[in-house]
Amino acid sequence: MKRKTLNKEIQYNGIGLHKGEEIKMKLIPAKSGGIVFKRVDLESGKNEISMDIENTFDLTRGTNLKNEFGAAVYTIEHFLSALYIAGITDLIVELDGNELPIGDGSARVFLEVIEGVGIQELEEEVKEIEIKTPINLTVGDKHIVALPYDGYKITYTIKFDHTFLKSQMLEVVLDMESYKNEIANARTFGFDYEIDYLKKNNLALGGTLDNAIVVKKDGVLNPDGLRFEDEFVRHKILDLIGDLKVLNRPIKGHIIAIKAGHALDIEFAKLLKKQEEKIC
């Protein structure tokens, strides 16, 4: 596959989920160099953060990157998910804060921004990661397995000990059409009992019912309800696609995830990278 970037520069502004501040995000086409986040609010020369798996950190509530100078960018997984399905491999992302805009809590707005300016192919090719033999990662009751498959398929199972949100499972063969129809609109979610803790710890300060699903004892707080009956597992698939995008290569295989999350996703990405290095 050819490497890709955007046709032209575009800006998108929005509220950051955790700090609740207005963030200006400018997407600038690049001919090479991968995905680079540039904090324009920080000192020049120390403010660029490359999307490299070795730069990931603090994966408890999202996927985040930092460089050797401590410059960081938070909550990038929804954006990366849209970049993956669009095939974007090279881009400069300028930010005037430490997190990306949350949009409506899904990947929809990022996909719309990308499609609004269009995509251009570059001369260089990017080699796909092909799963040739089974790979397994287990931590406690969380699992990710990769199997050979001619395409990109994800099977995901979630399970919560909750009165409303219990178990959900979904399998999707990924392409642009299935992503748009089944995954892109699925929003991030949390539980009502978490809200006070998050606010006290200066987290989710920008969270509202317009950009997240809030789960209560017998349903959701969002007045318009859910976009899909199984929106929760769909969003987990969205996150997994974005998390594995840190490798910045197409994936050919069948990924099966059970109760995974950002931390396990990134550990699995590291496992995929090690396997590729052994093959090479």
Buried (B, 14 or more C-beta within 10 A) or exposed (E): EEBBBBEEEBEBEBBBBBBBBEBBBBBBBBEEBBBBBBBEBBEEEEBBBBBBBEBBEBBEBBBBBBBEEEBBBBBBBBBBBBBBBBBBBBBBBBBBBBBBBBBBBBBBBBBEBBEEBEBBEBEEEBEEBBBEEEBEBEBEEBBBBBBEBEEBBBBBBBBBEEEEBEEBEBEBEBEEEBBBEBBBBBBBBBBEEBBEEBEEEEBBBBBBEEBBBBBBEEEBEBEEEBBBEBBBBBBBBBBBBBBBBBBBBBBBBBBBBBBBBBBBBBBBBBBBBEBBEEEE
